[in-house]
């Protein structure tokens, strides 16, 4: 088991070894793997010869105060991997299941205990590394990688429609952002509560009001009239006038930010506004339009003067007013419109 190899650790890991009793076992294993990216992960190979450390139980019967007790080095063979003494899931130690006669020999360091301890340590190390691999497999946050590049995240994104190659490039937002919206995007219906959750993902704490079945006027390119070439059917296509009102394809969203950072980010052309339109495209698709407004308290707006404050005419530039009015009044800023399908409308 103790195959000789040159195990080198950074000064950071050597410092962590001194504070091993205060560390979590799973995090410690992750740090070990990050320290040796060129080696296979712990417990991944058939033999433990490539593992940088060896896990062995503490040969003591005292009450364990931590998951790991200490780190030991072999003074006779310093090139061998260090030993990490654990306090759980061992074949000997405080919670072992072996006969007490064997445990007493190991605890009291009786003659010949080295052979028995070395034999059991073959299984101890393997049990600990496989236990870590099981946790890593079934605990999703542990295996998550930045950008959602891990296998589980890619499978989850496939449920939301991003599994096809090239589909993520059609959305102007990182695909990993949609991991928080899987429960909403995978539903076949689109609701007002779901739209609030989409907005609150980018604007935590902001008040979002969604008005469903928002009426809007559509202009007719060819109003109905008496003619011989294109007859009008009163039962199907007869519409009096040059426009009509429709309430089934649009919603009205009003956002009330809680700080100036959200106000500035929601303005057209800013980062939050761009990300919001990308999320609306993924959630609403081509089936619905969205009219976007923002209610801003005057107390959040900077003074309309030359300086470092980013005042935008027609959006956040307001004249001075009394302190009471400034705290209790709000202005409405038009954030534009999300259009699922382009249509001639006003």
C-alpha positions in Angstrom: 0.0 0.0 0.0 2.8 2.5 0.9 4.2 2.7 -2.5 7.1 5.0 -2.5 6.6 8.3 -4.3 7.7 11.9 -4.0 4.7 13.8 -2.5 5.3 17.5 -2.4 2.9 20.0 -0.9 2.7 23.8 -1.2 3.2 26.0 1.9 -0.5 26.5 2.0 -1.2 22.8 2.3 1.5 22.4 4.9 -0.2 25.1 6.9 -3.5 23.3 6.6 -1.9 20.1 7.8 -1.2 21.8 11.1 -4.9 22.8 11.5 -6.4 19.6 10.2 -8.6 19.0 13.3 -10.5 22.2 12.5 -11.2 21.2 8.9 -14.0 19.4 7.2 -13.1 16.0 5.7 -14.7 16.6 2.4 -13.1 20.0 1.9 -9.8 18.6 2.9 -10.0 16.0 0.2 -11.0 18.6 -2.4 -7.9 20.7 -1.4 -5.7 17.6 -1.8 -7.0 17.1 -5.3 -6.6 20.7 -6.2 -3.0 20.6 -5.0 -2.2 17.7 -7.3 -4.1 18.3 -10.6 -1.7 16.1 -12.5 -2.7 13.0 -10.4 -5.9 11.0 -10.6 -8.6 12.0 -8.1 -8.7 10.2 -4.8 -10.0 6.7 -5.0 -10.4 6.9 -8.8 -7.8 4.3 -9.7 -7.7 0.6 -8.9 -4.7 1.0 -6.6 -4.0 3.8 -4.1 -0.4 4.2 -5.4 -1.2 7.6 -6.9 -3.0 9.0 -3.9 -1.0 11.9 -2.2 -2.1 10.9 1.3 -3.1 7.8 3.3 -6.2 7.8 5.5 -5.9 5.7 8.7 -8.0 5.7 11.8 -6.7 7.0 15.1 -5.7 3.9 17.3 -7.4 5.5 20.3 -10.7 5.0 22.2 -11.3 8.5 23.3 -14.3 10.6 22.3 -13.5 12.2 18.9 -13.7 16.0 18.8 -13.2 16.3 15.1 -13.3 14.3 11.9 -9.5 14.3 11.5 -7.0 14.1 14.4 -3.6 14.9 12.9 -1.2 14.4 10.0 1.8 12.1 10.5 5.0 11.6 8.4 7.1 8.5 8.4 10.5 9.5 9.8 12.1 6.3 8.5 10.7 6.7 5.0 10.1 10.5 4.4 9.4 10.0 0.7 6.2 8.1 1.5 2.8 9.9 1.6 1.8 11.4 4.9 -0.8 9.7 7.0 -4.1 11.5 7.9 -5.6 10.1 11.1 -9.4 10.0 10.9 -11.9 9.5 13.7 -14.8 7.8 11.9 -15.6 4.9 9.6 -12.5 2.9 10.4 -11.9 -0.8 11.0 -10.2 0.1 14.3 -10.7 3.0 16.6 -13.6 4.4 18.7 -16.4 3.4 16.3 -14.9 0.2 14.9 -16.9 -3.1 14.6 -14.1 -5.5 15.0 -13.8 -7.8 18.1 -12.6 -5.9 21.2 -9.7 -8.3 21.6 -8.2 -7.0 18.3 -9.0 -3.4 19.2 -7.3 -3.7 22.6 -4.1 -5.0 21.0 -4.0 -2.0 18.6 -4.9 0.6 21.3 -2.4 -0.8 23.8 0.3 -1.3 21.1 0.8 -4.9 21.9 3.5 -7.0 20.3 2.6 -7.7 16.7 0.1 -4.9 16.3 2.0 -3.4 13.4 1.1 -6.3 11.1 -2.6 -6.2 11.9 -2.7 -2.5 11.7 -0.9 -2.4 8.3 -3.3 -5.1 7.0 -6.4 -3.2 8.1 -5.1 0.1 6.8 -5.3 -1.3 3.2 -9.1 -1.4 3.6 -9.3 1.8 5.7 -7.8 4.0 3.1 -10.0 2.5 0.4 -13.1 2.9 2.4 -12.4 6.5 3.2 -11.6 7.5 -0.4 -14.7 5.7 -1.8 -16.8 7.3 0.8 -15.5 10.7 -0.4 -16.2 9.7 -4.0 -19.8 8.8 -3.2 -20.3 12.1 -1.5 -18.8 13.9 -4.5 -21.1 12.0 -6.9 -24.4 12.7 -5.1 -23.7 16.1 -3.6 -24.3 18.4 -6.6 -22.7 21.6 -5.1 -19.5 19.8 -4.5 -19.1 18.8 -8.1 -20.2 22.1 -9.6 -17.7 23.9 -11.8 -17.7 27.6 -12.7 -19.9 28.3 -15.7 -21.8 25.1 -15.3 -19.3 23.0 -17.2 -19.6 19.9 -15.0 -21.5 16.9 -16.3 -24.5 17.2 -14.0 -25.0 20.9 -14.8 -24.8 20.1 -18.5 -27.5 17.4 -18.1 -29.7 19.9 -16.2 -29.2 22.5 -18.9 -30.3 19.9 -21.4 -33.7 19.7 -19.7 -34.1 23.5 -20.2 -33.3 23.2 -23.9 -29.6 24.1 -23.9 -28.3 20.6 -24.6 -28.2 21.1 -28.4 -24.9 22.3 -29.6 -25.0 26.0 -30.5 -28.2 26.7 -28.6 -26.4 28.6 -25.8 -25.0 31.0 -28.3 -28.5 32.2 -29.2 -29.0 33.6 -25.7 -27.0 36.7 -24.7 -26.4 35.3 -21.2 -24.2 32.6 -19.7 -26.1 29.3 -19.7 -25.1 28.7 -16.0 -27.5 31.5 -15.0 -30.4 29.4 -16.1 -29.6 26.7 -13.6 -31.5 28.7 -11.0 -34.5 28.8 -13.3 -34.8 25.2 -14.3 -38.0 24.7 -12.3 -39.6 27.6 -14.2 -38.2 27.1 -17.7 -39.1 23.4 -17.8 -42.8 24.1 -17.1 -45.0 24.3 -20.2 -47.0 27.3 -18.9 -45.7 30.8 -18.2 -47.2 32.5 -15.1 -46.9 35.9 -13.4 -45.2 34.3 -10.4 -42.6 32.7 -12.6 -41.9 36.0 -14.3 -41.4 37.6 -10.9 -38.9 35.0 -10.0 -37.0 35.6 -13.2 -36.7 39.3 -12.5 -35.8 38.8 -8.8 -32.9 36.5 -9.9 -31.2 39.6 -11.3 -32.7 42.1 -8.8 -32.9 40.5 -5.3 -35.1 42.4 -3.0 -36.7 44.5 -5.7 -40.5 44.7 -5.8 -41.9 43.3 -9.0 -45.5 43.8 -10.1 -46.8 41.8 -13.1 -50.0 42.7 -14.8 -51.2 39.9 -16.9 -53.5 40.3 -20.0 -52.2 43.7 -20.7 -54.3 45.4 -23.4 -52.6 46.8 -26.4 -53.6 48.3 -29.8 -52.6 46.7 -33.1 -52.8 48.6 -36.4 -54.3 46.9 -39.4 -52.3 47.0 -42.5 -55.3 46.4 -44.7 -58.6 47.7 -43.1 -61.8 45.9 -44.1 -63.6 47.6 -47.0 -65.9 46.7 -49.8 -63.9 45.4 -52.8 -64.2 42.8 -55.4 -60.7 41.3 -55.4 -60.5 40.5 -51.6 -63.9 39.8 -50.3 -64.4 40.2 -46.5 -66.1 37.4 -44.5 -68.3 38.7 -41.7 -67.8 35.4 -39.8 -64.0 35.3 -39.9 -62.0 38.4 -40.9 -64.3 41.4 -40.6 -62.8 44.1 -38.3 -64.4 47.6 -38.2 -61.8 50.4 -38.1 -58.1 50.6 -38.6 -56.9 49.0 -35.3 -58.1 46.6 -32.6 -57.3 45.9 -29.0 -55.8 42.6 -27.9 -55.1 41.4 -24.3 -53.7 37.9 -24.6 -50.2 38.3 -25.8 -48.6 40.9 -23.5 -47.8 41.5 -19.9 -46.9 44.7 -18.0 -43.9 44.5 -15.6 -43.3 47.2 -13.1 -40.0 47.1 -11.1 -39.3 49.1 -8.0 -35.5 49.0 -7.2 -34.2 49.2 -3.7 -30.8 51.0 -4.3 -29.1 53.2 -6.9 -27.0 50.3 -8.2 -30.2 48.5 -9.4 -31.6 51.8 -10.8 -28.4 52.4 -12.9 -28.2 48.8 -14.0 -31.8 48.7 -15.2 -31.4 51.6 -17.6 -31.3 50.7 -21.3 -27.9 49.7 -22.5 -26.6 48.7 -19.0 -25.6 45.2 -17.9 -28.7 44.3 -15.8 -31.0 45.5 -18.5 -29.2 43.4 -21.1 -29.3 40.3 -18.9 -32.9 40.8 -18.1 -33.9 40.9 -21.8 -31.9 37.7 -22.3 -33.7 36.0 -19.5 -37.1 37.2 -20.8 -36.2 35.7 -24.2 -35.5 32.3 -22.5 -38.6 32.4 -20.4 -41.3 34.1 -22.5 -39.9 33.1 -25.9 -41.9 34.2 -28.9 -45.3 33.7 -27.3 -45.6 36.9 -25.2 -44.4 40.5 -25.2 -43.5 42.4 -22.1 -43.8 46.2 -21.4 -41.1 47.2 -18.9 -41.4 50.1 -16.5 -39.4 51.1 -13.4 -40.7 53.0 -10.4 -37.9 55.0 -8.8 -38.1 56.9 -5.6 -36.7 60.4 -6.0 -34.6 59.9 -2.9 -32.5 57.3 -4.9 -31.7 59.6 -7.8 -28.6 61.7 -7.8 -28.6 65.5 -8.1 -28.9 66.8 -11.6 -25.6 68.5 -11.8 -22.3 68.1 -13.6 -20.0 65.7 -11.8 -19.3 62.0 -11.3 -23.0 61.0 -10.9 -24.3 59.4 -14.1 -27.5 61.5 -14.7 -29.3 60.6 -18.0 -31.7 63.1 -19.5 -35.2 61.7 -19.9 -34.5 58.9 -17.5 -32.9 59.8 -14.1 -32.5 63.6 -14.4 -35.0 65.4 -12.1 -35.1 69.0 -10.8 -34.6 69.8 -7.2 -37.6 69.7 -4.8 -38.4 69.8 -1.2 -37.1 67.1 1.1 -40.6 65.7 2.0 -41.6 65.4 -1.6 -38.3 63.8 -2.5 -38.8 61.0 0.0 -42.4 60.2 -0.8 -42.7 60.7 -4.5 -41.6 58.4 -7.3 -41.1 58.7 -11.1 -41.8 56.1 -13.7 -39.0 55.3 -16.2 -39.8 53.4 -19.4 -37.3 50.5 -19.8 -38.5 49.5 -23.3 -40.3 46.5 -24.5 -39.5 42.9 -25.0 -41.1 41.7 -28.3 -41.3 38.0 -28.9 -42.3 38.4 -32.6 -41.9 41.6 -34.5 -45.4 43.1 -35.3 -46.7 46.4 -36.5 -48.0 47.9 -33.3 -48.0 51.2 -31.4 
